[in-house]
Each structure stands twice: as structure tokens, then as C-alpha cells.
């Protein structure tokens, strides 16, 4: 993809990669032919409800960037989407955000009941561990690949745990519960943990499994951090300026709940500038890895301009 690569061509390439990720994720979903467990239906409903599949797409793009070979990336692509989906299922619960709709459809707990919503999220996290660890079966006798897989597993679950996504959710929920007035520093920490961490996991896992060196993995982590922060600030902007039918969820909930965000502190204009600055920094890092990083570079630009 060159600088002259058109917007239409990029959109087609993104759709192709999204479809590839979709097929990969679905391949690892559980089947219950005897229909013994309603949770299986709930899991498939939650994962198949749609979504951009950005994390597995970015993981595969990082893997390709560093000339990764084989199918070892596939279990991790599925696992990162399972983790992301479980977080959304639990986010929607009455005890959390109490959202009845997700991506224009009934949220999992609202469709299947609160208890089943909790269990669907629990099993998706457990399934993510099972799925990602199945990558060891693809390593054969290659000790180098066993080591890469072990490191990738460590990154995946540390970035989704207490010092990653889960920790960010804890800080966010506690601030709302205790009516804590968040500073900009607090908000940035929550964004780093709650949003950026899983994007960091995606790009780092892709690079590690492809055999990228330590400096390159650090570059991917910093790039992913910038992407994650820009993505979340853009989300905050859309909560003010977006449309429910485009977003697939209610808008204005942050203001309605009196929640501090980057936008409430800095305003729309400054927030737009921050999205551009973080995106530009991410693209500058990717510029070090040309040729090969064109798709990721265009994806960063696409994400920073999105309306949903």
C-alpha cells in the first residue's frame, strides 16, 4: 500500500482483513450440538453480534509486518476478541453500565438474564485462555516458537488483567461509585489501562510471535498506546457529537452520569487536537518500518476519523 493507495482500496483491504479475522474467531467458538448449555448460545450471540474486530486485525497486521509465518497467530487472534467481548458483556451488566443494547442489539444479560450474562463473560475469559494456550500444539519441537508462545501468553493476560484492562475498569467503576472527581491524569491512566492495554497486547503479541526483536516490540507497544489513547478520546468525543443509530449505543451517557472525560476537561477542540497528535505519533513510529507498515498507518488514520 503506497501513499497513493486510495480510500476505496483501503476500505476494501480493511473489509478483507476484517472478514479474515471474523472467520478465524468463529473457528474457535464452542459448539454444543446437544444444546445442554444455554451459555454456549450466549457466547456465540455475544461474539457474533458484530464489531470491528480491530484487535485481531491489528494483531495479524503486526505479525505480517515482522514476516510471521504459519497459523500460530490464529488462536491468539480469537483469544483477544474473546477477552474484548467478555469485557463488553460484563460492562453492560446492571451492576456496571446497565446497558440494554450493544451494537444495536439487545445486550447479552438483557437477552439471556443477568446470571447468564455473568456466566457468558466468565466462560469467554476461560475460553480465551484455552484457545491461546492451544498455540503450543502448533509449535511442534521448535523450542524457539515455544518460547515466543509463552511470552505472548504472558503479554496477553497481563495486559488484560489487574495491570491492564481489568485494572482500568476497577478504577473507572470505583470513581463512579465513590463520586470521585477525576483529574486529567486519572483519566489518562484509566484510558491507558482500560482501552490501550488490549491494543498493546494485540500488536505486541503479533510482533513477538513473528520473532521481532525487543526494540521493535517496544515500538509496537508505544505505537499501540498512542492508538489506544486516540481511540478512547475519539470515543469520548463521539459520546457528545455522535448519533445513536451510528454508534449502536446511547449517546450522551457520560454527561448524563456526570462522568469526567477528556472532553469534559479539555473541550471538543482540544480533544480533536489530542486525537491527531497521538495518531501522528503512532504513524511516525510505523514510519520506521516501511515498507510493510502501510496498512497499519492507514488504519490509524481511519480510526482517528471514525464516526462510530
N, C-alpha and C positions, 0 to 999 in steps of 0.2 A: 504494500500500500504506500503510495507516494504522496507528496504534498498535494498533487493534483487529483488525488483519489476523491471522487465526488461524494456528496452527501448521500445520494441514492445508492451508490455502490457500497458505502459503509453500512447503510441500513440493511442491505441485503446480506452482507457479511455478518452483521450482528444477529440477524434473524437465523442465519445458518448455524452460527455457533450456539445460539440460544436453544435451537431445536436439538442440536447435538447434546447439549447439557441436559435438556429435558429427557431425552431418551436414556441417557446414562443414569440419571437419578431414578427414573421409573424402573429401570432394570434391577435395582437393589431393594425395591419396596416389597414388603412381605405379602404373601398370598395365603388366604385362609379358605380353601376350597369347601370345607365343611361348614364354614360360617359360624364357628364356635365363639369367636371373639369379636364383638362389635367394635373393639378398639382398632382392629385391623382396617375396618371400613373407615373409621375416623381418621386414621393415619393417612390412608390414600386420599381421602377427601381433603385433608389439610394440605398435603403436598401438591396434589393435583389441582388445587384451587387457582393456580396461576402464579404469577410473579415474574420478575425479570431474569431470574437465575444468574444475576450478576456475579455472585461469588464463585460458583463453579466455572462460569465463563472466564473470569479473571484468573482463576487457578490454572485452567488449561492454557490460557494465553501466556502466563508466566512460565509454565512447563515447556511450551513450544519455543518461547524466546530463548531459553537456555538449552535448546536442542534435546529435550527429553524424548525418550523412545519407549514404546510399548504401552500397555494398558494399565500400568501400576497407578496412574493418576486417577483412574475412574472410581475406585472405591472412595477416594478422598473427595472427589467432586460430589458424589452422592452424600457423603457424610457431612460436608459443610452445609449443604442445603437442608439436611435433616436437622442439624443444630439450629440453623436460622429459622426453620419452620417451627420447631418446638418452642423457640423463644417467642414467636408471634402468637402461637396457640396459648401460651401462658400469659403473655401480655394482655390478651383480650379478656381474660377471666374477670369475674366480678370483683375479686379481691385486688386486682391490678387496675387495668384501664376501664374495665366494664364496657367493652365494645361488643355490640351485637353483630357488626358487619366487618368483613375483611375482604378487600379486593372486590367489593360489590356483591359478595355472597354472605350468607349467614356465617358468623364465626363458629369455630368448632364447638365450643362449650354451649353456644346458643342452640345449635342444631342437635347435639347429642346429649346435652346435660352437663352440668358443671363437673361432676365427678369424672365423667368420661373424658371431658376436656383435659383435666389434670392428668389422667392416665395416658391419653394420647401424647401429651407433651413428654411425660416420663419415658414412654416407650420409644419415642423418636430420638431422645438423647441416648438411650441404651442402644438402640439400633445403629446410631451413628458410630458408637464405639465398636460394635460388632463388625460393621461394614468397613470402617477404616482399617481395623486390625486384620481384616481378610487380605489386605495387600501383601502381607507376609507370604501368603500362599503363592504369590506371583514372583517371588524373589528367587525361588529355586535354591541353588547352592551359592549364589552370588552374595558374599559377605558384605560387599560394598553397598548393595541395594538393601540388605537387611538393616544396615546402619542408617541409611538415608530414611528408610521407612520408620524406624524407631524415632529418629529426630523429628520427622514430620508429624508423627502421632503426638509427641511431646508438645510441639508448637500448636497443633490443632486444639488440644484440650486445655492447654494453659491459656490460650487466647480466648477460650470460651468459658473459662472458669472465674474464680474469685478475682484474679488479677487481670481479667478481661471483661467479656460481655456481662457475665453474671454480677461481677462487682459493680459495673456501671449501673445495672438495673437496681441493685441494692441501694446505691447512693441516691438514685433518682426517686425510688419509692419512699425511702426514708425522708428525703427532703420534702416530698409532697405530704406525707403523713404528719410530720412534725411542723409543717408550715415554715420550713427554713427558707430564709431569703438567700438565694444563691448569688454568689459573686460570679463575674465572668470567668475567673479561674476555676471555680467549682463546675461551671457549665462545660468548660473545655475538658476538664478531667472526665466528666460523665460522657461527653461525646467521644473522647479517646477510648474509653473502656467499652461503652455500650454499643457504639457503632463502628469505630475504626478498627477495633481489635479483630473482628471476624474478617474484615477485608485484608488486614495484615496477615492473618492466618492463611487466607486464600493464596496470596501472592508469595508468601514465604514457603508454604508447602510445595507449590508448583516449582519454585526455584530449587528448593532442596532436593526434591525427587529427581530433578533433571541434572543434578550434580553441580549447581552453581557454587562458586567459592564464597567464603564468609563475607567478603566486602560486597559482593553482588546481592547476597541475601539481605544484608543490612540496607542496601539501597532500595530493595523491593519493600522492606518494612517501612522505611521512611516515606517512600512514594505512596504506599497503601495508607499510611497515617494521613497524609495530605488529602488523598482521595476521600477517605472516610470523614474527615472534618468538613470538607467542602460539601460532601453528600448530605451530612446532617444539617449543616447551616441552610442548605438549599431546602431541605425538608421543613425547617423552621419558617423559612420564607413562604413556602407553599401553604403552610397552615394558616397563613394570613391572607395570601393572594390567590390561592388555588381554588378549584371548583370540585365539589364533592363527586360529581359524575366522572371527572378525570382521575381523581386520586383513588376512588373506590373506598373512601372512608370519610367520616365527617371532618370538615374544616373548622377552624376557629376554636378547637377544643383547648388549646394552650391558654388562650386569653380567657375563655370561659372558666377554666380551672384556676386562673390567677397564677399560671406557671411562668417562671422566668426562663427565657430562652436567649440565644444570641441576638435575636431580632428585637426582643423587648428591651434589651440593654443598649444595643448599638443602632437599632433602627434598620429599615429596609435598605437604604442606600449603602451604608457601611457594611451591611451583611452581604449585599451583592458584590461589593469590592473584595470582601474576605473570601468568598467563593472563588472569585477569579484569581486571587493571589495564591491560594492553596492549590488550585488546579494548575496554575502556571508552574508552581514549584514541582508538582508531580510530573508534569510534562518535561520539565528541564532534566529531571533525573532520568526519565525514559529516553531522553535525547542522547544519553551516554551509550545507549545500547542499540543505536541504529547501525545497519538496517535490522529489522526484526521486531522493533517495538512500535511500529506504525499503528497497528490495530489498537493497542492499549492506549496510545496517545490520543487517538481519535475518540476512544471510548470515554476517556477522562473529560474531553471537551463536551461530548454528548451528555454525560451525566450532569455536568455543571449547568447545562442549559435546559434540563428536563422540566416538564410541566406536570409530571405525575410520578 
